[in-house]
Amino acid sequence: MSKKNKNKNFITGLTEYFFDGLIVIVPPAITIFVVMWLWDLTESNIGKVINEYLGVNLPGIGLAAILFSILLVGFFTANNLAKKIIALGEILVDKIPVVKFIYSSVKQFSQAVLTSNSAFQHVVLVPYHQSWSLGFLMTNVPHPVREKLGVDYVCVFVPWSLNMTSGTNLFVRRQDIIFVNMKSEDALQFMLTAGTISKKK
């Protein structure tokens, strides 16, 4: 083997080792970064105020306070009086043009993702540009759209790869969709990672 080929193979080997190292290091590094960011965010703000008020230094008190607050809000919203107060607040928010759009959009998306009767329950395949795309069958079709297309059309949301905040809505004939026996979490993970992660049976 010539010296040139040896050098080429050596560089190729180093490149492969480098990318293998990245594959191992990047996921835990990003996870640690996000956890540390959340920790710092809660501790430097909420935790600092609580510690100053109590006169002690309790690590993690900020994050614990946020988790406890979420549980507390969830507990009280089960009460009928709290539901009426929240409904009244939403009526007031609905009077503010820009705020009502942001609030209603975030609320509906949160309910679709987090509730047990999630709109992301049914994984389907739909025709897309002479190929097939994986998506989620949504709960309804807007009435004006249904009037134009007909009752045999359904709405399918297709998330964009490598982007957790974007996607596209496709209106396709019901007979053209194919239901896939796949968990919503696995399908979403597959789509968001551009198909690089697929849970094996």
C-alpha positions, 0 to 999 in steps of 0.5 A: 500500500502506498504512503498516500493511501495509508494517509488517506485510510488514517484520516478516514479512520480518524474521521469515523472515530470522531463522528462515533465519538460525537454520536456518543457524546452529543445526546447526553451533553445536550440532555445535561445542558437542558437540565442545567439550564432549567436548574439555573433558570429556576434557582437563579430566580424563584429559588433565590427569592425563596431562599432569601425569604426563608433565610436558608440555602436549599438546593433545588428549591426553585425547581421543586416549587415549580413542580409543586405549583403545577400539581397545586394548580391541577388539584384546584382546577378540579374544583367547580369554583376554580373552573368558573374563575378560569372560564371568566379569565378566558372570557376576559382574555378573549376580548384582547385581539392579539392575546386571545389568538396566542392564548387560544392557539397555545391552549388548543395545542397543549390540550391536543398533546397532553390530554388523554384523548389527544388529537395525536392518537391515530398514526396514518400514512398519507399520499404526499408528492408522489410518495407517502408521509407519516402523520396524525389524523386530526379530530375535525375539519373546519366547516368552511373547508368541509363545505368546499371539499366535501364530507369525505375529506379528513385533516392530517397533521404532518410534523416537520423533521428536526423541528418540534414547532412546525408542521403542515396540515393536509386535507386528504380523502378518507379512503386515501389514508392508511392507519399505522399500528404505531404508538404516537410517541414512536411516530413523533420521535421517528418524524422529528429525528428525520427517521434516524430513530425507530423503535424496534419491536 
